[in-house]
Amino acid sequence: MSTSRITTHVLDATTGRPAAGLTVELLGPSGDEWGRVAASVTDDDGRISHFGPDELLPGEYRLRFDTGAWFAARGVDTFYPEVVITVRIEDDGRHVHAPLLLSPFAYSTYRGS
């Protein structure tokens, strides 16, 4: 399976394990609002390797992680019902990998490879 232009990986920082089964939406510009480009669920390794179209127009996109539902399914309270990461796709053909390190009361992200 090939990977798409944008991918993500979620790690549950409280357990040190992949966040499997977490729903993520890819949102793109749609006029003055954001429209759904794709949606997927992290695999057993906490990854979404094929997410949306293989190519995306340059511009800003958002990854919306449904952290509230994911934590609730595990009986864990969280301060963050969702995490939204906005990334910029350049017209350079580079792959964009946006990992999320997640816990109930903190998160961090970075540009991965």
C-alpha distances in whole Angstrom, upper triangle without the diagonal:
4,7,10,13,14,13,15,16,20,22,25,28,30,29,26,23,20,21,19,19,20,20,19,20,19,23,24,27,29,32,34,32,28,26,23,20,17,17,15,16,15,14,16,15,16,13,12,9,8,12,14,13,12,15,18,22,24,26,26,23,23,21,23,23,25,27,30,28,26,29,31,29,30,34,34,36,34,35,32,31,29,27,26,25,26,24,24,22,24,24,23,19,18,15,17,16,19,20,22,25,27,30,32,34,33,29,28,25,24,22,20,18
4,7,10,11,11,14,16,19,22,25,28,30,29,27,24,21,22,20,21,21,20,19,19,18,21,21,25,27,30,32,30,26,24,21,18,16,17,15,17,16,15,18,16,17,13,11,8,7,10,12,11,9,12,15,19,20,22,23,21,21,20,22,22,25,26,30,29,27,30,32,30,31,35,34,36,34,35,32,31,28,26,25,23,23,21,21,19,20,20,19,15,15,12,14,14,17,18,21,24,26,30,32,34,32,28,27,23,22,20,17,15
4,7,8,7,11,13,16,19,23,25,28,27,24,22,19,19,18,19,19,18,16,16,15,18,19,22,24,28,29,27,23,22,19,16,14,15,13,15,14,14,16,15,15,11,9,5,5,8,10,10,8,11,13,17,18,19,19,17,18,16,19,19,22,23,27,26,24,27,30,28,29,33,32,33,31,32,28,28,25,23,21,19,20,17,18,16,17,18,17,13,12,9,10,10,13,15,18,21,23,26,29,31,28,25,23,20,19,16,14,12
4,5,7,10,13,17,20,23,25,29,28,26,24,20,20,19,19,18,17,15,14,12,15,15,18,21,24,26,23,20,18,16,13,11,13,13,15,14,15,18,17,16,12,9,7,5,6,7,6,5,7,9,13,14,16,16,14,15,14,17,18,21,23,26,25,24,27,29,28,29,33,32,33,30,31,27,27,23,21,19,17,17,15,15,13,15,15,15,11,11,8,9,10,12,15,18,21,23,26,29,30,28,24,22,19,18,16,14,13
4,7,10,14,17,20,24,26,29,29,27,25,21,21,21,21,20,18,15,15,12,14,13,16,19,22,24,22,19,18,16,13,12,14,15,17,16,18,21,19,18,14,11,9,8,8,8,7,5,6,7,10,11,13,13,12,13,13,17,18,21,23,26,26,25,28,30,30,31,34,33,33,30,30,27,26,23,20,18,16,15,12,12,9,11,11,11,8,8,5,6,8,11,14,17,21,23,26,29,30,27,23,21,18,16,13,13,12
4,7,11,14,17,20,22,26,26,23,22,19,18,18,18,17,15,12,12,9,12,12,15,18,21,22,20,17,16,14,12,11,12,12,14,14,16,19,17,15,11,9,8,8,6,8,9,8,9,9,12,12,13,12,10,11,10,13,14,18,19,23,23,22,24,27,27,28,30,29,29,27,27,23,23,19,17,15,12,12,10,10,9,12,13,13,11,9,6,5,6,8,11,13,17,19,23,25,26,23,20,18,14,13,11,11,11
4,7,10,14,17,19,22,22,20,18,15,15,15,15,14,13,11,11,10,13,15,18,21,24,25,22,19,18,15,13,12,12,11,12,10,12,15,13,11,8,6,5,7,6,9,11,11,12,12,15,16,16,15,12,12,10,13,13,16,17,21,21,19,22,24,24,24,27,26,27,24,25,21,21,18,16,14,12,13,11,13,12,15,17,16,14,12,8,6,5,6,8,11,14,16,20,22,24,21,18,16,13,12,11,9,10
4,7,10,13,15,19,19,17,15,12,11,12,13,11,11,9,11,10,14,16,19,22,25,25,23,19,19,16,15,13,12,11,10,8,11,13,11,8,6,5,7,9,9,12,14,14,16,15,18,18,18,16,13,12,9,11,10,14,14,18,18,16,18,21,21,21,24,23,23,21,22,18,18,15,13,12,11,13,12,14,14,17,20,19,17,15,11,9,5,5,5,7,11,13,16,19,20,18,14,13,10,10,10,9,10
4,7,10,12,15,15,13,11,8,8,10,11,10,12,10,13,14,17,19,23,25,29,29,26,22,22,19,18,16,14,12,11,8,9,11,8,5,4,6,8,11,11,15,18,17,19,19,22,22,21,19,16,15,11,13,11,14,13,17,17,15,16,20,19,19,22,20,22,19,21,18,18,16,13,14,13,15,15,17,18,21,23,22,20,17,14,12,8,7,5,6,8,10,14,17,19,16,13,12,10,11,11,9,11
4,7,9,12,12,10,9,6,5,8,10,8,11,10,13,15,18,20,24,26,30,29,26,23,22,20,20,17,15,13,11,8,10,10,8,5,6,9,12,14,14,17,20,21,22,22,25,24,23,21,18,15,12,12,9,12,10,14,15,12,13,16,16,16,18,17,18,16,17,15,15,13,11,13,12,16,16,19,20,23,26,25,24,21,17,15,11,9,6,5,6,7,10,13,15,13,10,10,9,11,13,12,14
4,6,9,9,7,6,4,5,9,11,10,13,14,17,18,21,24,27,30,33,32,29,26,26,24,23,21,18,16,13,10,11,11,9,6,9,12,15,18,18,21,24,24,26,25,28,28,27,24,21,19,15,15,12,14,12,15,16,12,13,17,16,15,18,16,17,15,17,15,16,15,13,15,15,18,19,22,23,26,29,28,26,23,20,17,14,12,8,6,5,6,9,12,14,12,10,10,10,13,14,13,15
4,6,6,6,5,6,5,9,12,11,14,15,18,20,23,26,29,32,34,33,30,27,27,25,25,23,20,18,15,12,13,12,11,9,12,15,18,21,20,24,27,27,29,28,31,30,29,26,23,20,17,16,13,13,11,13,14,11,10,14,14,12,14,12,14,12,15,14,15,14,13,16,17,20,21,25,26,29,32,32,30,27,24,21,17,15,11,9,6,5,6,9,12,11,9,11,12,15,18,17,19
4,6,5,7,9,9,13,15,14,17,18,21,23,25,28,31,33,36,35,32,29,30,28,28,26,23,21,18,15,17,16,14,12,15,18,20,23,23,26,29,30,31,30,33,32,30,27,25,22,19,18,15,16,13,16,17,14,13,16,17,14,16,14,15,13,15,14,16,16,15,17,17,21,22,25,27,30,33,32,31,28,25,22,18,16,12,9,6,5,5,9,11,9,8,10,12,14,17,17,19
4,6,8,10,10,14,16,15,19,20,23,25,27,31,33,36,39,37,34,31,32,30,30,28,25,23,20,17,18,17,16,14,17,20,23,26,26,29,32,33,34,33,36,35,33,30,28,25,22,20,17,17,14,15,17,14,12,15,16,13,14,11,13,12,14,15,17,17,16,20,20,24,25,29,30,33,37,36,35,31,28,25,22,19,16,13,9,8,6,8,10,10,11,13,15,18,21,20,23
4,5,8,9,12,15,15,19,20,24,26,29,32,35,37,40,39,36,33,33,31,31,28,25,23,19,16,17,14,13,13,16,20,22,25,25,29,32,32,34,34,37,36,35,32,29,26,23,22,18,18,15,17,18,14,13,16,15,12,14,12,15,15,17,17,19,19,19,22,22,26,27,30,32,34,37,36,35,32,28,26,22,20,16,14,11,10,9,11,14,14,14,15,17,20,22,21,23
4,7,9,12,15,15,19,20,23,25,28,31,34,37,39,39,36,32,33,30,30,27,25,22,19,16,16,13,12,11,14,18,20,23,24,27,30,30,32,32,35,34,33,30,28,25,22,21,18,19,16,19,19,16,15,18,18,15,18,16,18,17,19,19,20,20,19,21,21,25,25,28,29,32,35,34,32,29,26,23,20,18,14,12,9,10,10,13,15,14,13,14,15,17,19,18,20
4,6,9,12,13,16,18,21,23,26,29,33,35,38,38,34,31,31,28,28,25,22,19,16,13,12,10,8,8,12,15,18,21,21,25,28,28,30,30,33,33,32,29,27,24,21,20,17,17,15,18,18,14,14,17,16,14,17,15,18,17,20,19,20,19,18,21,21,24,25,28,29,31,34,33,31,28,24,22,19,17,14,12,10,10,11,14,17,16,15,15,16,18,20,18,19
4,6,9,10,13,14,18,20,23,26,29,32,35,35,31,28,28,25,24,21,19,15,12,9,9,7,5,5,8,12,14,17,18,21,24,24,27,27,30,30,29,27,24,21,17,17,14,15,13,16,16,12,13,16,15,14,17,16,18,17,20,18,19,17,16,18,18,22,22,25,26,29,31,30,28,25,21,19,16,15,11,10,9,10,12,14,17,16,14,15,15,16,18,16,17
4,7,6,10,11,15,17,21,24,27,29,33,32,29,25,25,22,22,19,16,13,10,7,8,8,7,5,8,11,14,17,17,20,23,24,26,26,29,29,28,25,22,19,15,15,11,11,10,13,12,9,10,13,12,11,14,13,16,14,17,15,15,14,14,16,17,20,21,24,25,28,31,30,28,26,22,20,16,14,11,10,9,8,10,12,15,15,13,14,14,17,18,17,19
4,6,9,11,15,17,21,24,28,29,33,33,29,26,25,21,21,18,15,11,8,5,5,5,6,5,8,10,13,15,15,19,22,23,25,25,29,29,29,26,23,20,16,15,12,12,11,14,13,9,11,14,12,12,15,15,18,17,20,18,17,16,16,18,19,22,22,25,26,29,31,31,28,26,22,20,17,16,13,12,13,12,14,15,19,18,16,17,17,19,20,19,20
4,6,9,13,16,19,23,26,27,31,31,27,24,22,19,19,16,12,9,5,5,6,7,9,7,9,10,14,15,15,17,21,22,25,25,28,29,28,25,22,19,15,14,11,10,10,12,10,7,11,12,10,11,15,15,17,17,19,17,15,14,15,17,18,21,22,26,26,29,31,32,29,27,23,21,18,17,15,14,15,14,15,16,19,19,18,19,19,21,22,21,22
4,6,10,13,16,20,23,25,28,28,24,21,20,17,17,14,11,8,5,5,8,10,11,8,9,10,14,15,14,16,20,21,23,23,26,26,25,22,19,16,12,10,7,7,7,10,8,6,9,11,10,11,14,14,15,14,16,14,12,11,11,13,15,18,19,23,23,27,29,30,27,25,22,19,17,15,13,11,13,11,13,14,17,16,15,16,16,18,20,19,21
4,7,10,13,17,20,21,25,24,21,17,16,13,14,11,7,6,4,7,10,13,14,10,11,10,13,14,12,14,17,20,21,20,23,24,23,20,16,14,10,8,6,6,8,10,9,8,11,13,12,14,17,16,17,16,17,14,12,10,11,12,14,16,18,21,22,25,28,28,26,25,21,19,17,15,14,13,15,14,16,16,19,18,16,18,17,19,20,20,22
4,7,10,13,17,18,22,22,18,14,14,11,11,9,6,6,6,8,11,14,14,11,10,9,12,12,9,11,15,17,18,17,20,20,19,16,13,10,7,5,5,6,9,12,11,11,14,16,15,17,20,19,19,17,18,14,13,10,10,10,11,13,14,17,18,22,24,25,23,21,18,15,14,12,12,11,14,13,16,17,19,18,15,16,15,17,17,17,19
4,6,10,13,15,18,18,15,11,10,7,8,6,4,7,9,11,14,18,18,14,13,11,13,12,9,9,13,16,16,15,17,18,17,14,10,8,6,5,7,8,12,14,13,14,17,18,18,20,23,22,22,19,20,16,14,11,11,9,11,12,13,16,16,20,22,23,22,21,18,15,14,13,14,14,17,16,19,20,21,20,17,18,16,18,18,19,20
4,7,10,12,16,16,13,10,8,6,5,5,6,8,11,13,16,20,19,16,14,11,13,11,8,7,10,13,13,11,13,14,13,11,7,6,5,7,9,12,15,17,17,17,20,22,22,24,26,25,25,22,22,18,17,13,12,10,10,10,11,12,13,16,18,20,18,17,15,13,13,12,14,14,18,18,21,22,23,21,19,18,16,17,16,17,18
4,7,9,12,13,10,6,5,4,5,7,9,12,15,16,20,23,23,19,18,15,16,15,11,10,12,15,14,11,12,13,11,9,6,5,6,7,11,13,16,18,19,19,22,23,24,26,28,27,26,23,23,19,17,14,13,10,10,9,10,12,12,16,18,20,19,19,17,14,15,14,16,16,20,20,23,23,24,23,20,20,17,18,18,19,21
4,6,10,11,8,5,5,6,6,9,12,15,18,20,23,26,25,22,20,17,18,16,13,11,12,14,13,9,9,10,8,7,5,6,9,11,14,17,20,22,22,23,26,27,28,30,32,30,29,26,26,22,21,17,16,12,12,10,10,10,11,14,15,18,17,18,17,14,16,15,18,19,23,23,26,27,27,25,22,22,19,20,18,20,21
4,6,7,6,5,6,9,9,13,15,19,22,23,26,30,29,26,24,21,22,20,16,14,15,17,15,11,10,10,8,7,7,9,12,14,17,20,22,24,25,26,28,30,31,33,34,33,32,29,27,24,22,19,18,14,14,11,12,11,12,14,16,19,19,20,19,17,19,18,21,22,25,26,29,29,29,27,25,24,22,22,21,23,24
4,6,5,5,5,9,10,13,16,20,23,25,28,32,31,28,26,23,24,22,18,15,16,19,17,13,12,13,11,11,10,12,15,16,19,21,24,25,26,27,30,31,32,34,35,34,33,30,29,25,24,21,20,17,17,15,15,15,15,18,19,22,22,23,22,20,22,21,24,25,28,28,31,31,31,30,27,27,25,25,24,26,28
4,6,8,9,12,14,17,20,23,26,29,32,35,35,32,30,27,27,25,22,19,19,22,20,16,14,15,13,12,13,15,18,19,22,24,27,28,29,30,33,33,34,37,38,37,35,32,31,27,26,23,22,19,19,17,18,17,17,19,20,23,24,25,25,23,25,24,27,28,31,31,33,33,33,32,30,29,27,27,27,29,30
4,7,10,13,15,18,21,24,27,29,32,36,35,32,30,27,29,27,23,21,22,24,22,18,17,16,13,13,13,14,17,18,21,23,25,26,27,29,31,32,33,36,37,35,33,30,28,25,24,21,21,18,18,15,17,17,18,20,22,25,26,26,26,24,25,24,27,27,30,30,32,31,31,30,28,27,26,27,26,29,31
4,7,10,12,15,17,21,23,25,29,32,32,28,27,24,26,24,20,18,20,22,21,17,16,16,13,12,11,11,14,14,18,19,22,23,24,26,28,28,30,32,33,32,30,27,25,22,21,18,18,15,16,14,16,16,17,20,22,25,25,25,25,22,23,22,24,24,27,27,29,28,28,27,25,25,24,25,25,27,29
4,7,9,12,14,17,20,22,25,29,28,25,23,21,22,20,17,15,16,19,18,15,14,15,12,10,8,8,11,11,15,16,19,20,21,23,25,26,27,29,31,29,28,25,24,20,19,16,15,12,13,11,13,14,15,18,20,23,23,23,22,19,20,19,21,21,24,24,26,26,26,25,23,23,21,22,22,24,26
4,6,9,11,15,18,20,24,27,27,24,22,19,21,19,15,13,14,17,16,14,14,15,13,12,10,10,11,12,15,16,19,21,21,22,25,26,26,29,30,30,29,26,25,22,20,17,17,14,15,13,15,16,16,19,20,23,22,23,21,19,20,19,21,22,25,25,27,27,28,27,24,24,22,24,23,25,26
4,6,7,11,14,17,20,24,24,21,19,16,18,15,12,10,12,15,15,13,14,16,15,13,10,9,10,10,13,14,18,19,19,20,23,24,24,26,28,28,27,25,24,21,19,16,16,13,14,14,15,16,16,19,21,23,22,22,20,18,18,17,20,20,23,23,25,26,27,26,23,23,21,22,22,23,24
4,7,11,14,16,19,23,23,20,18,14,15,13,9,6,8,12,12,10,12,14,13,12,9,10,10,11,14,16,19,21,21,21,24,26,25,28,30,29,29,27,27,23,21,18,17,15,15,14,14,15,14,17,18,20,18,19,17,15,16,16,19,20,23,23,26,27,28,27,24,23,21,22,20,21,22
4,7,11,13,16,19,20,17,15,11,13,10,7,5,8,11,12,11,14,16,16,15,11,11,10,11,12,14,17,19,18,18,22,23,23,25,27,27,27,25,26,22,20,17,16,15,15,15,15,16,16,19,20,22,19,19,17,15,16,15,17,18,21,22,25,25,27,26,23,23,20,21,20,20,21
4,7,10,13,17,17,15,13,10,12,10,7,7,11,14,16,15,18,19,19,17,13,11,9,9,10,11,14,16,15,15,18,20,19,21,24,24,24,22,23,19,17,14,15,14,14,15,16,18,18,21,23,24,22,21,18,16,16,15,16,16,19,19,22,22,24,23,21,21,19,21,20,20,21
4,7,9,13,14,11,10,7,10,9,7,9,12,15,17,17,20,21,21,19,15,14,11,11,10,11,14,16,14,13,17,18,17,19,22,22,23,22,23,20,17,15,15,15,15,17,18,20,19,23,24,25,22,21,18,16,15,15,15,15,18,18,20,21,24,23,20,21,19,20,20,19,20
4,6,10,11,9,8,7,10,10,10,12,16,17,20,20,23,24,24,21,18,15,12,11,10,10,12,14,12,11,14,16,14,16,19,19,21,19,21,18,16,14,15,15,16,18,19,22,22,25,27,27,25,23,20,18,16,15,14,14,16,15,18,19,22,21,19,19,18,20,20,19,20
4,7,7,5,5,5,9,10,10,14,17,18,20,20,24,25,24,22,18,16,13,12,10,11,12,15,13,11,14,16,15,15,19,19,20,19,21,18,17,15,15,16,16,18,19,22,21,25,27,27,24,22,18,17,14,13,12,12,13,13,16,18,20,19,17,17,16,18,18,17,18
4,5,5,5,7,9,11,12,15,18,19,22,23,26,27,27,25,22,20,16,16,14,15,15,18,16,13,16,18,16,16,20,20,22,22,24,21,20,19,18,19,19,22,22,24,24,27,29,28,25,23,20,18,16,16,14,14,16,16,18,20,23,22,20,20,19,20,20,18,18
4,5,7,10,12,14,16,19,22,22,25,26,30,30,30,28,25,23,19,19,16,17,16,19,17,14,16,18,16,15,19,19,22,22,24,22,22,20,20,22,22,24,24,27,27,30,32,31,28,26,22,21,18,18,15,15,16,16,18,20,23,22,20,21,20,21,22,19,20
4,5,9,10,14,15,19,21,21,24,25,28,29,29,27,23,22,18,19,16,17,16,20,19,15,17,20,18,17,21,20,23,22,24,22,22,20,19,21,20,23,22,25,25,28,30,28,26,23,20,18,15,15,12,13,13,14,17,19,22,21,18,18,17,18,18,16,16
4,7,10,13,13,17,20,20,22,23,26,26,26,24,20,18,15,15,12,13,13,16,15,12,14,17,16,15,19,18,20,19,21,18,18,16,15,17,17,19,19,22,22,26,28,27,25,22,18,17,13,12,10,10,11,11,14,16,19,18,15,15,14,16,16,14,16
4,6,9,10,14,16,16,19,19,23,23,23,21,18,17,13,14,12,14,15,18,17,15,17,20,19,19,22,21,23,21,23,20,20,17,16,16,16,18,17,20,20,23,25,24,21,19,15,13,10,10,9,10,12,13,17,19,21,20,17,16,14,15,15,13,13
4,6,6,10,13,13,16,16,20,21,21,19,16,15,11,13,12,14,15,19,18,15,18,21,20,20,24,23,24,23,24,21,20,17,16,16,15,17,16,18,17,21,22,22,19,17,13,12,10,10,10,12,14,16,19,21,23,21,18,18,15,16,15,13,14
4,6,10,11,11,14,15,19,20,20,19,16,16,14,16,15,18,19,22,21,19,22,25,23,24,27,27,28,26,27,24,24,21,19,18,17,18,17,18,17,19,20,20,17,15,11,11,9,11,11,14,17,18,22,24,26,24,21,20,17,17,15,13,12
4,7,8,8,11,13,17,18,19,19,16,16,14,16,16,18,20,23,22,20,24,26,24,26,29,28,30,28,29,25,24,21,20,19,18,18,17,18,16,19,20,19,16,15,12,12,11,13,14,16,20,21,24,26,28,26,23,22,19,19,17,16,15
4,7,8,10,11,14,16,17,16,12,12,10,13,13,16,18,21,20,19,22,24,23,25,28,27,28,26,27,23,22,19,17,16,15,15,14,16,14,17,18,19,16,15,12,11,11,12,13,15,19,20,23,25,27,25,21,21,18,18,16,16,16
4,7,8,8,12,14,15,14,11,12,11,13,15,17,20,23,22,21,25,26,26,27,30,30,30,28,28,25,23,20,19,17,16,15,14,15,13,16,17,18,15,15,13,12,13,14,16,18,22,23,26,27,29,27,24,23,20,20,18,18,18
4,5,7,10,13,14,15,13,14,14,17,18,21,24,26,26,25,28,30,29,31,34,33,34,31,32,28,27,23,22,20,18,17,16,16,13,15,15,16,13,14,12,13,14,16,19,21,25,26,29,31,32,30,27,26,22,22,20,19,19
4,7,10,13,15,16,14,16,16,19,20,23,26,29,28,27,30,32,31,33,36,35,36,33,34,30,29,25,24,21,20,19,16,16,13,14,14,14,11,12,10,11,13,16,18,21,25,27,30,32,33,31,28,26,23,21,19,18,17
4,7,9,12,14,13,15,16,19,21,24,27,30,29,29,32,34,33,35,38,37,37,34,34,30,29,26,24,21,19,17,15,13,10,11,10,11,8,10,10,11,14,16,19,22,26,28,31,33,34,32,28,26,23,21,18,18,17
4,6,8,10,9,12,14,17,20,23,25,28,28,28,30,33,32,34,37,35,35,32,32,28,27,24,22,19,17,14,12,11,8,9,9,11,9,11,11,11,14,15,19,21,25,26,30,32,32,30,26,24,21,20,17,18,18
4,6,9,10,13,16,19,22,25,27,30,30,30,33,35,35,37,39,38,37,34,33,30,29,25,23,20,18,15,13,10,7,8,8,11,10,12,13,13,16,17,21,23,27,29,32,33,34,31,28,26,23,21,19,20,20
4,7,9,13,15,19,22,25,27,30,31,30,33,35,36,37,39,37,37,34,32,29,29,25,22,19,16,13,11,7,5,5,5,9,9,11,12,12,15,16,20,22,26,28,31,33,33,30,26,24,21,19,17,19,19
4,7,10,13,16,20,23,25,28,29,29,31,33,34,35,37,35,34,31,30,26,26,22,20,16,14,10,8,6,5,7,8,12,12,13,14,12,15,15,19,21,24,26,29,30,30,27,24,22,19,18,16,18,19
4,7,10,13,16,20,22,24,25,26,28,30,31,32,34,32,31,27,26,22,22,19,16,12,10,7,6,4,6,9,12,14,15,14,14,12,14,13,17,18,21,23,26,27,26,24,21,19,16,16,14,17,18
4,7,10,13,16,18,21,22,22,24,26,27,29,31,29,28,25,24,20,20,16,14,10,8,6,5,6,7,11,13,16,15,15,14,11,12,11,15,15,19,20,23,24,24,22,19,18,15,15,14,16,18
4,6,10,13,15,17,19,19,21,23,24,25,27,25,24,21,20,16,16,12,10,6,5,4,6,9,10,14,17,19,18,17,15,12,12,10,13,13,16,17,20,21,21,19,16,15,13,14,14,16,18
4,6,10,12,15,16,15,18,20,21,22,24,22,22,19,18,14,14,10,8,6,5,6,8,11,12,16,19,20,19,17,15,12,11,9,10,10,14,14,17,18,19,17,14,13,11,13,13,14,17
4,6,9,11,12,13,15,17,18,19,21,19,19,16,15,12,10,7,6,4,7,9,11,14,16,20,23,24,23,21,19,15,14,11,12,11,14,13,16,16,17,16,13,14,13,15,16,17,20
4,6,9,9,9,11,13,14,16,18,16,16,13,14,10,9,6,5,6,8,11,14,17,19,22,25,26,25,23,20,16,14,12,11,9,12,10,13,13,15,14,11,13,12,15,16,17,20
4,6,6,6,9,10,11,13,15,14,13,11,12,9,7,5,7,9,12,15,17,21,22,26,29,30,28,26,23,20,18,15,14,12,14,12,13,12,14,14,13,15,15,18,20,21,23
4,6,5,6,8,10,11,12,10,10,8,9,7,5,5,7,10,13,16,18,22,24,27,30,31,30,28,24,21,19,16,14,11,11,9,9,9,11,11,11,13,14,18,20,20,23
4,5,5,6,9,10,10,9,8,7,8,6,4,6,9,12,15,19,21,25,27,31,34,34,33,31,28,25,22,19,18,15,15,11,11,9,11,13,13,16,17,21,23,24,27
4,6,5,6,9,10,10,10,10,12,10,7,9,12,14,17,20,23,27,28,32,34,35,34,32,29,26,23,20,19,16,17,13,13,12,15,16,16,19,20,23,25,25,28
4,6,5,7,9,9,10,10,12,11,9,10,12,15,17,20,22,26,27,31,34,34,32,30,27,24,21,19,16,14,14,11,11,10,14,15,14,17,18,21,23,23,25
4,5,5,6,5,7,7,10,10,9,10,12,16,18,22,24,28,29,33,36,36,35,32,29,26,23,20,18,15,14,10,9,7,11,13,13,16,18,22,24,24,27
4,5,5,5,7,8,11,11,9,12,15,18,21,24,27,30,32,36,39,39,38,35,32,29,26,23,21,18,18,14,13,10,14,16,17,20,22,25,28,28,30
4,6,8,10,11,15,14,12,14,16,20,22,26,28,31,33,36,39,39,37,35,32,29,26,24,21,19,18,15,14,13,16,18,19,22,23,26,28,28,30
4,5,9,11,14,15,14,15,17,21,23,27,29,32,34,37,40,40,38,36,32,30,26,24,21,18,17,14,12,11,15,17,17,21,22,26,28,27,30
4,7,10,13,14,13,16,18,22,25,28,31,34,36,39,42,43,41,39,35,32,29,26,24,20,19,16,13,11,14,17,18,22,24,28,30,30,32
4,6,10,11,11,14,16,20,22,26,28,32,34,37,40,41,39,37,33,30,27,24,21,18,16,13,10,7,11,13,15,19,21,25,28,28,30
4,7,9,9,12,15,18,21,25,27,31,33,37,40,41,39,37,34,31,28,24,22,18,17,13,10,7,9,12,14,18,21,25,28,28,31
4,5,7,9,11,15,18,21,24,28,30,33,37,37,36,34,31,27,25,21,19,15,14,10,8,4,6,9,11,15,17,21,24,25,28
4,6,9,10,14,16,20,23,26,29,32,36,37,36,33,31,27,25,21,19,16,15,11,9,6,5,8,10,14,17,21,24,25,29
4,5,7,10,13,16,19,23,26,29,32,33,32,30,28,24,22,18,17,13,13,10,9,7,7,8,9,12,14,18,21,22,26
4,7,10,14,17,20,23,26,29,32,34,33,31,28,24,22,19,18,14,15,12,12,9,10,12,12,15,17,20,23,24,27
4,7,10,13,16,20,22,26,29,30,29,27,24,21,19,15,15,12,13,11,12,11,12,12,11,13,14,17,19,21,24
4,7,10,13,17,19,22,26,27,26,24,21,18,16,12,12,9,11,9,11,11,11,10,8,10,10,14,16,17,20
4,6,10,13,16,19,22,24,23,21,19,15,14,11,12,10,13,12,14,15,15,13,11,11,10,13,14,16,19
4,6,10,13,16,19,20,20,18,16,12,11,8,10,9,12,13,15,17,16,14,11,10,8,10,11,13,16
4,7,10,13,17,18,18,16,15,12,12,9,12,12,15,16,19,20,20,17,14,13,11,11,11,14,17
4,7,10,13,14,14,13,12,8,10,8,11,13,16,18,21,23,22,19,16,14,11,10,9,12,14
4,6,10,11,12,11,11,9,11,11,14,16,20,21,25,26,26,23,20,17,14,13,11,14,15
4,7,8,9,8,9,7,11,12,15,18,21,23,27,29,29,26,22,20,16,15,12,14,14
4,5,7,8,10,9,13,14,18,21,24,26,30,32,32,29,25,22,19,17,14,15,15
4,6,8,11,12,16,17,21,24,27,30,33,35,35,32,29,26,22,20,17,18,17
4,6,9,11,14,17,20,23,27,29,33,35,35,32,29,26,22,19,15,16,15
4,7,9,13,16,19,22,26,28,32,35,35,32,28,25,21,19,15,15,13
4,6,10,13,16,19,22,25,29,32,32,29,25,22,18,15,12,12,10
4,7,10,13,16,20,22,26,29,29,26,23,20,16,14,10,9,8
4,6,10,13,16,19,23,25,26,23,19,16,13,11,7,7,7
4,6,10,13,16,20,22,23,20,16,14,10,9,6,5,6
4,7,10,13,16,19,19,16,13,10,7,6,5,6,8
4,7,10,13,16,17,14,10,8,6,6,7,6,9
4,6,10,13,13,11,7,6,5,7,10,10,13
4,7,11,11,8,5,5,6,9,12,12,15
4,7,8,6,5,7,9,12,15,15,18
4,6,5,6,9,12,15,19,19,22
4,6,8,12,15,18,22,22,25
4,7,11,14,18,21,22,26
4,7,11,14,18,19,23
4,7,11,14,15,19
4,7,11,12,16
4,7,9,13
4,6,10
4,7
4
